[in-house]
Amino acid sequence: MSKIKITQVKSVIGAPAAQRRVMAALGIKKMHQTVEHEDTPSVQGMITKVKHLVSVEK
């Protein structure tokens, strides 16, 4: 599978608790942190939930 890089570009302050939990599940703890994940449907679904808080690179 291919890898994707996910970077937090906007703060989770003021975001709903569900979106905070998604960010934690992705392994992102602070601003401008980048994590790599396999490009799976479950990860794509999580990215969709927080697409306004992150940027994604293939």
Rosetta constraint file for C-alpha pairs under 8 A:
AtomPair CA 1 CA 38 HARMONIC 6.24 0.50
AtomPair CA 1 CA 39 HARMONIC 6.50 0.50
AtomPair CA 1 CA 40 HARMONIC 7.99 0.50
AtomPair CA 2 CA 38 HARMONIC 5.93 0.50
AtomPair CA 2 CA 39 HARMONIC 5.70 0.50
AtomPair CA 2 CA 58 HARMONIC 7.88 0.50
AtomPair CA 3 CA 36 HARMONIC 6.37 0.50
AtomPair CA 3 CA 37 HARMONIC 5.57 0.50
AtomPair CA 3 CA 38 HARMONIC 4.57 0.50
AtomPair CA 3 CA 39 HARMONIC 5.55 0.50
AtomPair CA 3 CA 58 HARMONIC 6.65 0.50
AtomPair CA 4 CA 36 HARMONIC 5.59 0.50
AtomPair CA 4 CA 37 HARMONIC 5.59 0.50
AtomPair CA 4 CA 38 HARMONIC 6.27 0.50
AtomPair CA 4 CA 39 HARMONIC 5.98 0.50
AtomPair CA 4 CA 56 HARMONIC 6.84 0.50
AtomPair CA 4 CA 57 HARMONIC 5.71 0.50
AtomPair CA 4 CA 58 HARMONIC 4.64 0.50
AtomPair CA 5 CA 34 HARMONIC 6.46 0.50
AtomPair CA 5 CA 35 HARMONIC 5.68 0.50
AtomPair CA 5 CA 36 HARMONIC 4.58 0.50
AtomPair CA 5 CA 37 HARMONIC 6.68 0.50
AtomPair CA 5 CA 56 HARMONIC 5.67 0.50
AtomPair CA 5 CA 57 HARMONIC 5.07 0.50
AtomPair CA 5 CA 58 HARMONIC 6.39 0.50
AtomPair CA 6 CA 34 HARMONIC 5.49 0.50
AtomPair CA 6 CA 35 HARMONIC 5.42 0.50
AtomPair CA 6 CA 36 HARMONIC 6.34 0.50
AtomPair CA 6 CA 37 HARMONIC 7.85 0.50
AtomPair CA 6 CA 54 HARMONIC 6.48 0.50
AtomPair CA 6 CA 55 HARMONIC 5.84 0.50
AtomPair CA 6 CA 56 HARMONIC 4.72 0.50
AtomPair CA 6 CA 57 HARMONIC 6.61 0.50
AtomPair CA 7 CA 28 HARMONIC 7.96 0.50
AtomPair CA 7 CA 31 HARMONIC 7.99 0.50
AtomPair CA 7 CA 32 HARMONIC 5.81 0.50
AtomPair CA 7 CA 33 HARMONIC 5.58 0.50
AtomPair CA 7 CA 34 HARMONIC 4.33 0.50
AtomPair CA 7 CA 35 HARMONIC 6.63 0.50
AtomPair CA 7 CA 54 HARMONIC 5.39 0.50
AtomPair CA 7 CA 55 HARMONIC 5.29 0.50
AtomPair CA 7 CA 56 HARMONIC 6.51 0.50
AtomPair CA 8 CA 28 HARMONIC 7.18 0.50
AtomPair CA 8 CA 30 HARMONIC 7.32 0.50
AtomPair CA 8 CA 31 HARMONIC 5.41 0.50
AtomPair CA 8 CA 32 HARMONIC 5.08 0.50
AtomPair CA 8 CA 33 HARMONIC 5.94 0.50
AtomPair CA 8 CA 34 HARMONIC 6.91 0.50
AtomPair CA 8 CA 53 HARMONIC 5.93 0.50
AtomPair CA 8 CA 54 HARMONIC 4.37 0.50
AtomPair CA 8 CA 55 HARMONIC 6.48 0.50
AtomPair CA 9 CA 31 HARMONIC 6.27 0.50
AtomPair CA 9 CA 32 HARMONIC 5.83 0.50
AtomPair CA 9 CA 53 HARMONIC 5.72 0.50
AtomPair CA 9 CA 54 HARMONIC 5.20 0.50
AtomPair CA 9 CA 55 HARMONIC 6.56 0.50
AtomPair CA 10 CA 31 HARMONIC 6.94 0.50
AtomPair CA 10 CA 52 HARMONIC 7.55 0.50
AtomPair CA 10 CA 53 HARMONIC 4.73 0.50
AtomPair CA 10 CA 54 HARMONIC 6.73 0.50
AtomPair CA 11 CA 31 HARMONIC 6.55 0.50
AtomPair CA 11 CA 53 HARMONIC 6.89 0.50
AtomPair CA 12 CA 19 HARMONIC 7.80 0.50
AtomPair CA 12 CA 20 HARMONIC 6.41 0.50
AtomPair CA 12 CA 53 HARMONIC 7.37 0.50
AtomPair CA 15 CA 19 HARMONIC 6.35 0.50
AtomPair CA 15 CA 20 HARMONIC 6.72 0.50
AtomPair CA 16 CA 20 HARMONIC 6.54 0.50
AtomPair CA 17 CA 21 HARMONIC 6.23 0.50
AtomPair CA 18 CA 22 HARMONIC 6.36 0.50
AtomPair CA 19 CA 23 HARMONIC 6.30 0.50
AtomPair CA 19 CA 49 HARMONIC 6.93 0.50
AtomPair CA 19 CA 50 HARMONIC 6.28 0.50
AtomPair CA 20 CA 24 HARMONIC 6.30 0.50
AtomPair CA 21 CA 25 HARMONIC 6.09 0.50
AtomPair CA 22 CA 26 HARMONIC 6.25 0.50
AtomPair CA 22 CA 46 HARMONIC 6.29 0.50
AtomPair CA 22 CA 49 HARMONIC 7.67 0.50
AtomPair CA 22 CA 50 HARMONIC 7.44 0.50
AtomPair CA 23 CA 27 HARMONIC 6.45 0.50
AtomPair CA 23 CA 28 HARMONIC 5.51 0.50
AtomPair CA 23 CA 29 HARMONIC 7.37 0.50
AtomPair CA 23 CA 50 HARMONIC 7.54 0.50
AtomPair CA 24 CA 28 HARMONIC 5.58 0.50
AtomPair CA 24 CA 29 HARMONIC 6.47 0.50
AtomPair CA 26 CA 35 HARMONIC 7.78 0.50
AtomPair CA 26 CA 43 HARMONIC 7.91 0.50
AtomPair CA 26 CA 46 HARMONIC 7.78 0.50
AtomPair CA 27 CA 35 HARMONIC 7.00 0.50
AtomPair CA 28 CA 33 HARMONIC 6.39 0.50
AtomPair CA 28 CA 34 HARMONIC 7.29 0.50
AtomPair CA 28 CA 35 HARMONIC 6.95 0.50
AtomPair CA 29 CA 33 HARMONIC 7.22 0.50
AtomPair CA 37 CA 43 HARMONIC 7.57 0.50
AtomPair CA 38 CA 43 HARMONIC 7.60 0.50
AtomPair CA 39 CA 43 HARMONIC 6.53 0.50
AtomPair CA 39 CA 44 HARMONIC 6.91 0.50
AtomPair CA 40 CA 44 HARMONIC 6.21 0.50
AtomPair CA 41 CA 45 HARMONIC 6.15 0.50
AtomPair CA 42 CA 46 HARMONIC 6.43 0.50
AtomPair CA 43 CA 47 HARMONIC 6.22 0.50
AtomPair CA 44 CA 48 HARMONIC 6.22 0.50
AtomPair CA 45 CA 49 HARMONIC 6.54 0.50
AtomPair CA 46 CA 50 HARMONIC 6.72 0.50
AtomPair CA 47 CA 51 HARMONIC 5.47 0.50
AtomPair CA 47 CA 54 HARMONIC 7.69 0.50
AtomPair CA 50 CA 54 HARMONIC 6.59 0.50
AtomPair CA 51 CA 55 HARMONIC 7.14 0.50
